[in-house]
Amino acid sequence: MQMLKDAILEKGRAINQDVLLVDSFLNHQVDVGLMKAVGEAFAEHFSGKRFTRVVTIESSGIAPAAFTALSLNLPLVIMKKQTSRILTGDILQTTVRSFTKGTSYELTVKRDFLEPGDRVLLIDDFLASGEAAFGVLHLAQQAGATVDGIGIVIEKAFQSGHDRLTAEGLDVYSLARIKSMSERHIEFLD
């Protein structure tokens, strides 16, 4: 998606070979026009599938997932990274290791919002090693649901996530696939 690649090159900043800062348009300040186009691109790619829900992980995936859910006319479920005193009742949890932060968190969703038979489209901001996506897959399995597609805004194609997920038979669609990056250069895969 050229509009996204242009935003990465113009507004993004590679801090090093592993970390890309995109807080000016994706996860701190949101370019809603760009996120609307992102949601429409995901909706177009996955239009032939019969999803029942769009799922994301707080917080950076919310904007692209919301526009995707809007484009597909589906509910959006936001899985939580932070536990809360008000997040009670029948919940599903799994531990996920964050590549960017180097920490683990409990990925949590209320069972009411992920039901047996649900067909889920996962939308996430980044794909690196795939740990977050595998966390969602694990929660979906616990609920008796299936993940039938994964939409990624920015994929770090030089890491293992894409290969790990496609080896599981998953349809992974990334809008911008980064081949390599450094403080002075970002190169995309075609």
C-alpha contacts under 8 A as a table, 3 or more apart, distances in Angstrom:
res1	aa1	res2	aa2	distance
1	M	4	L	5.60
1	M	5	K	6.40
1	M	175	L	5.40
1	M	176	A	6.38
2	Q	5	K	4.98
2	Q	6	D	6.02
3	M	6	D	5.21
3	M	7	A	6.37
3	M	34	L	7.31
4	L	7	A	5.07
4	L	8	I	6.25
4	L	34	L	7.09
4	L	38	V	7.87
4	L	175	L	7.52
4	L	176	A	6.93
5	K	8	I	5.06
5	K	9	L	6.24
5	K	176	A	6.23
6	D	9	L	5.16
6	D	10	E	5.97
7	A	10	E	5.08
7	A	11	K	5.45
7	A	12	G	6.78
7	A	25	F	7.71
8	I	11	K	5.51
8	I	12	G	4.46
8	I	13	R	7.56
8	I	22	V	6.99
9	L	12	G	5.77
9	L	13	R	7.71
9	L	186	I	7.15
11	K	22	V	6.94
11	K	24	S	6.57
11	K	25	F	7.52
12	G	20	L	6.81
12	G	21	L	5.56
12	G	22	V	4.72
12	G	23	D	7.63
12	G	24	S	7.38
13	R	20	L	5.72
13	R	21	L	5.06
13	R	22	V	6.74
13	R	183	E	7.15
14	A	17	Q	6.94
14	A	18	D	7.75
14	A	19	V	5.92
14	A	20	L	4.31
14	A	21	L	6.02
14	A	181	M	6.48
14	A	182	S	5.82
14	A	183	E	5.03
14	A	184	R	7.48
14	A	185	H	7.69
14	A	186	I	7.39
15	I	18	D	7.65
15	I	19	V	5.54
15	I	20	L	5.93
15	I	21	L	6.79
15	I	182	S	7.15
15	I	183	E	5.58
16	N	19	V	5.61
16	N	20	L	7.42
16	N	181	M	7.25
16	N	182	S	5.20
16	N	183	E	5.48
17	Q	180	S	7.10
17	Q	181	M	5.14
17	Q	182	S	4.73
17	Q	183	E	7.32
18	D	181	M	7.42
19	V	100	T	6.96
22	V	25	F	6.05
22	V	26	L	5.82
22	V	27	N	6.83
23	D	26	L	5.52
23	D	27	N	4.89
23	D	28	H	4.72
23	D	29	Q	5.96
23	D	30	V	7.77
24	S	27	N	7.23
24	S	28	H	6.30
24	S	29	Q	5.01
24	S	30	V	6.74
24	S	31	D	7.82
25	F	28	H	7.14
25	F	29	Q	5.30
25	F	30	V	4.44
25	F	31	D	4.73
26	L	29	Q	6.31
26	L	30	V	4.88
26	L	31	D	6.61
26	L	35	M	7.77
26	L	60	S	6.82
26	L	63	A	7.52
26	L	125	D	7.91
27	N	30	V	6.10
27	N	59	S	7.38
27	N	60	S	4.76
27	N	61	G	7.80
28	H	60	S	7.93
30	V	35	M	7.63
30	V	63	A	7.44
31	D	34	L	5.39
31	D	35	M	6.23
32	V	35	M	4.85
32	V	36	K	5.91
32	V	63	A	7.73
33	G	36	K	5.13
33	G	37	A	6.40
34	L	37	A	5.11
34	L	38	V	6.16
35	M	38	V	4.80
35	M	39	G	6.08
35	M	63	A	6.39
35	M	64	P	5.23
35	M	67	F	6.57
36	K	39	G	5.13
36	K	40	E	6.24
36	K	64	P	7.24
36	K	67	F	5.37
36	K	68	T	7.71
37	A	40	E	5.05
37	A	41	A	6.12
38	V	41	A	5.09
38	V	42	F	6.32
38	V	64	P	6.25
38	V	67	F	7.49
38	V	68	T	7.42
38	V	153	V	7.47
38	V	175	L	7.84
39	G	42	F	5.22
39	G	43	A	6.12
39	G	64	P	5.60
39	G	65	A	6.74
39	G	66	A	7.51
39	G	67	F	4.56
39	G	68	T	3.78
39	G	69	A	7.49
39	G	70	L	7.86
39	G	71	S	6.53
40	E	43	A	4.96
40	E	44	E	6.06
40	E	67	F	7.20
40	E	68	T	6.17
40	E	71	S	5.94
41	A	44	E	5.15
41	A	45	H	6.23
42	F	45	H	5.15
42	F	46	F	6.10
42	F	68	T	6.30
42	F	151	G	6.45
42	F	173	Y	7.96
43	A	46	F	5.33
43	A	47	S	5.55
43	A	68	T	5.89
43	A	71	S	6.04
43	A	72	L	5.93
44	E	47	S	5.12
45	H	48	G	7.90
45	H	173	Y	7.90
46	F	49	K	5.83
46	F	149	G	7.50
47	S	50	R	7.90
47	S	72	L	7.86
49	K	148	D	7.89
50	R	119	R	7.16
51	F	54	V	7.51
51	F	74	L	7.95
51	F	118	D	7.45
51	F	119	R	4.80
51	F	120	V	5.61
51	F	121	L	6.42
51	F	148	D	7.50
52	T	74	L	6.54
52	T	75	P	7.62
52	T	118	D	5.69
52	T	119	R	5.22
52	T	120	V	6.18
53	R	69	A	7.71
53	R	74	L	5.62
53	R	75	P	5.35
53	R	76	L	6.09
53	R	77	V	7.08
53	R	118	D	7.02
53	R	119	R	6.57
53	R	120	V	5.14
53	R	121	L	6.39
54	V	65	A	6.83
54	V	68	T	7.61
54	V	69	A	5.81
54	V	74	L	6.58
54	V	75	P	6.25
54	V	76	L	4.87
54	V	77	V	6.23
54	V	120	V	5.77
54	V	121	L	4.78
54	V	122	L	5.92
54	V	123	I	7.06
55	V	65	A	7.12
55	V	76	L	5.73
55	V	77	V	4.73
55	V	78	I	5.90
55	V	79	M	7.19
55	V	120	V	6.59
55	V	121	L	6.05
55	V	122	L	4.81
55	V	123	I	6.26
56	T	61	G	5.64
56	T	62	I	6.36
56	T	65	A	6.29
56	T	76	L	7.66
56	T	77	V	6.44
56	T	78	I	5.09
56	T	79	M	6.05
56	T	122	L	5.72
56	T	123	I	5.32
56	T	124	D	5.85
57	I	60	S	7.42
57	I	61	G	5.85
57	I	62	I	7.10
57	I	78	I	5.49
57	I	79	M	4.69
57	I	80	K	6.21
57	I	81	K	7.29
57	I	124	D	6.88
58	E	61	G	6.09
58	E	62	I	6.21
58	E	78	I	6.07
58	E	79	M	6.11
58	E	80	K	5.67
58	E	81	K	6.52
59	S	62	I	5.60
60	S	63	A	6.98
60	S	124	D	7.53
60	S	125	D	5.98
61	G	64	P	5.86
61	G	65	A	5.94
61	G	123	I	6.53
61	G	124	D	4.67
61	G	125	D	4.87
62	I	65	A	5.14
62	I	66	A	5.81
62	I	78	I	7.20
62	I	124	D	7.98
63	A	66	A	5.20
63	A	67	F	6.45
64	P	67	F	5.37
64	P	68	T	6.17
64	P	123	I	7.10
64	P	124	D	7.58
64	P	125	D	7.47
64	P	153	V	7.70
65	A	68	T	4.94
65	A	69	A	6.01
65	A	76	L	7.19
65	A	123	I	5.36
65	A	124	D	7.20
66	A	69	A	5.12
66	A	70	L	6.09
66	A	76	L	6.47
67	F	70	L	4.96
67	F	71	S	6.09
68	T	71	S	5.07
68	T	72	L	6.18
69	A	72	L	5.08
69	A	73	N	5.67
69	A	74	L	4.95
69	A	75	P	6.18
69	A	76	L	5.93
70	L	73	N	4.92
70	L	74	L	6.49
71	S	74	L	7.97
77	V	113	F	6.64
77	V	114	L	7.97
78	I	109	V	7.63
79	M	107	L	6.50
79	M	108	T	5.63
79	M	109	V	5.15
80	K	83	T	7.15
80	K	106	E	7.94
80	K	107	L	5.66
80	K	108	T	5.07
80	K	109	V	6.42
81	K	105	Y	5.98
81	K	106	E	5.78
81	K	107	L	4.94
81	K	108	T	6.48
82	Q	105	Y	7.39
82	Q	106	E	7.04
82	Q	107	L	7.64
82	Q	108	T	7.94
83	T	87	L	6.84
83	T	106	E	7.43
83	T	108	T	7.53
84	S	87	L	5.17
84	S	88	T	7.89
85	R	88	T	6.80
87	L	110	K	7.74
88	T	91	I	6.95
88	T	110	K	7.98
89	G	110	K	7.43
90	D	110	K	6.06
90	D	111	R	5.73
90	D	112	D	7.69
91	I	108	T	6.72
91	I	109	V	5.67
91	I	110	K	4.28
91	I	111	R	5.19
92	L	108	T	5.64
92	L	109	V	5.43
92	L	110	K	6.17
92	L	111	R	6.17
92	L	139	L	6.35
92	L	142	Q	7.24
92	L	143	A	7.68
93	Q	106	E	6.15
93	Q	107	L	5.44
93	Q	108	T	4.52
93	Q	109	V	6.73
93	Q	139	L	6.67
94	T	106	E	5.58
94	T	107	L	5.35
94	T	108	T	6.86
94	T	135	G	6.31
94	T	138	H	7.18
94	T	139	L	6.77
95	T	104	S	6.59
95	T	105	Y	5.66
95	T	106	E	4.61
95	T	107	L	6.01
95	T	135	G	7.07
96	V	104	S	5.43
96	V	105	Y	5.48
96	V	106	E	6.32
96	V	107	L	6.51
96	V	131	E	6.22
96	V	132	A	6.11
96	V	135	G	5.89
97	R	102	G	6.97
97	R	103	T	5.73
97	R	104	S	4.15
97	R	105	Y	6.49
97	R	131	E	6.34
97	R	132	A	7.41
98	S	101	K	5.47
98	S	102	G	5.43
98	S	103	T	5.43
98	S	104	S	5.79
98	S	105	Y	7.53
98	S	131	E	7.16
98	S	132	A	7.27
99	F	102	G	5.25
99	F	103	T	7.49
99	F	128	A	7.25
99	F	129	S	7.14
99	F	131	E	7.86
107	L	135	G	7.04
107	L	136	V	7.93
109	V	113	F	7.10
109	V	114	L	7.44
109	V	139	L	7.88
110	K	113	F	5.61
110	K	114	L	7.01
111	R	114	L	5.29
111	R	115	E	6.43
111	R	143	A	6.80
112	D	115	E	6.41
114	L	118	D	6.73
114	L	140	A	7.09
114	L	143	A	6.21
114	L	145	A	7.03
115	E	118	D	5.61
115	E	143	A	5.71
115	E	144	G	6.67
115	E	145	A	6.24
116	P	143	A	5.54
116	P	144	G	4.19
116	P	145	A	4.94
117	G	144	G	6.07
117	G	145	A	4.90
117	G	146	T	7.18
118	D	144	G	7.57
118	D	145	A	4.66
118	D	146	T	6.33
119	R	145	A	6.06
119	R	146	T	5.16
119	R	147	V	5.92
119	R	148	D	6.06
120	V	145	A	7.29
120	V	146	T	6.00
120	V	147	V	4.59
120	V	148	D	5.72
120	V	149	G	6.94
121	L	147	V	6.05
121	L	148	D	5.99
121	L	149	G	4.90
121	L	150	I	5.79
121	L	151	G	7.38
122	L	133	A	7.73
122	L	136	V	7.87
122	L	147	V	6.99
122	L	149	G	6.29
122	L	150	I	4.72
122	L	151	G	6.11
123	I	150	I	5.89
123	I	151	G	4.67
123	I	152	I	5.89
123	I	153	V	7.82
124	D	127	L	7.44
124	D	150	I	7.81
124	D	151	G	6.43
124	D	152	I	5.13
124	D	153	V	6.47
125	D	152	I	5.78
125	D	153	V	4.91
125	D	154	I	6.10
126	F	152	I	6.00
126	F	153	V	6.05
126	F	154	I	4.88
126	F	155	E	5.54
126	F	156	K	7.42
127	L	130	G	5.82
127	L	152	I	6.41
127	L	154	I	6.51
127	L	155	E	4.65
127	L	156	K	6.03
127	L	161	G	6.16
127	L	162	H	7.29
128	A	131	E	7.95
128	A	155	E	6.43
128	A	156	K	5.28
128	A	157	A	7.40
128	A	159	Q	5.50
128	A	160	S	6.64
128	A	161	G	5.24
128	A	162	H	7.78
129	S	159	Q	5.86
129	S	160	S	5.01
129	S	161	G	3.96
129	S	162	H	7.69
130	G	133	A	5.30
130	G	134	F	6.20
130	G	160	S	7.20
130	G	161	G	4.04
130	G	162	H	7.02
130	G	164	R	7.15
130	G	165	L	7.05
131	E	134	F	5.10
131	E	135	G	6.18
131	E	161	G	7.57
132	A	135	G	4.98
132	A	136	V	6.44
133	A	136	V	5.09
133	A	137	L	6.22
134	F	137	L	4.84
134	F	138	H	6.09
134	F	165	L	7.96
135	G	138	H	5.08
135	G	139	L	6.34
136	V	139	L	5.12
136	V	140	A	6.09
137	L	140	A	5.07
137	L	141	Q	6.20
137	L	146	T	7.41
137	L	147	V	6.33
138	H	141	Q	5.15
138	H	142	Q	6.29
139	L	142	Q	5.00
139	L	143	A	6.29
140	A	143	A	5.09
140	A	144	G	6.14
140	A	145	A	4.78
140	A	146	T	5.72
140	A	147	V	6.83
141	Q	144	G	5.04
141	Q	145	A	5.71
141	Q	146	T	6.54
142	Q	145	A	7.61
147	V	150	I	7.54
147	V	170	L	7.90
148	D	170	L	6.81
148	D	171	D	6.97
149	G	170	L	6.31
149	G	171	D	4.98
149	G	172	V	6.19
149	G	173	Y	7.89
150	I	170	L	7.36
150	I	171	D	6.14
150	I	172	V	4.78
150	I	173	Y	6.22
151	G	172	V	6.04
151	G	173	Y	4.96
151	G	174	S	5.85
151	G	175	L	7.87
152	I	155	E	6.40
152	I	172	V	7.42
152	I	173	Y	6.13
152	I	174	S	4.51
152	I	175	L	6.42
153	V	174	S	5.77
153	V	175	L	5.24
153	V	176	A	6.29
154	I	174	S	6.34
154	I	175	L	6.28
154	I	176	A	4.90
154	I	177	R	6.03
154	I	178	I	7.33
155	E	162	H	7.89
155	E	174	S	6.10
155	E	175	L	7.74
155	E	176	A	6.12
155	E	177	R	4.72
155	E	178	I	6.01
156	K	159	Q	5.77
156	K	177	R	6.09
156	K	178	I	5.03
156	K	179	K	6.77
156	K	180	S	7.67
157	A	160	S	7.31
157	A	161	G	7.76
157	A	162	H	6.94
157	A	177	R	5.67
157	A	178	I	5.46
157	A	179	K	5.45
157	A	180	S	7.81
157	A	189	L	7.80
158	F	178	I	7.24
158	F	179	K	5.65
158	F	180	S	6.48
159	Q	162	H	7.70
160	S	163	D	5.64
160	S	164	R	6.13
161	G	164	R	5.17
161	G	165	L	6.17
162	H	165	L	5.30
162	H	166	T	6.09
162	H	172	V	7.07
163	D	166	T	5.27
163	D	167	A	5.94
164	R	167	A	5.21
164	R	168	E	6.75
165	L	168	E	5.23
165	L	169	G	6.93
165	L	170	L	5.81
165	L	172	V	7.27
166	T	169	G	4.96
166	T	170	L	4.91
166	T	171	D	6.57
166	T	172	V	6.69
167	A	170	L	7.31
174	S	177	R	6.33
176	A	188	F	7.13
176	A	189	L	7.94
177	R	188	F	5.60
177	R	189	L	5.46
177	R	190	D	7.66
178	I	181	M	7.33
178	I	186	I	7.12
178	I	187	E	5.88
178	I	188	F	4.29
178	I	189	L	5.82
179	K	186	I	7.81
179	K	187	E	5.46
179	K	188	F	4.96
179	K	189	L	5.21
180	S	186	I	6.05
180	S	187	E	5.33
180	S	188	F	7.08
181	M	184	R	7.71
181	M	185	H	5.45
181	M	186	I	4.30
181	M	187	E	6.14
182	S	185	H	5.17
182	S	186	I	6.45
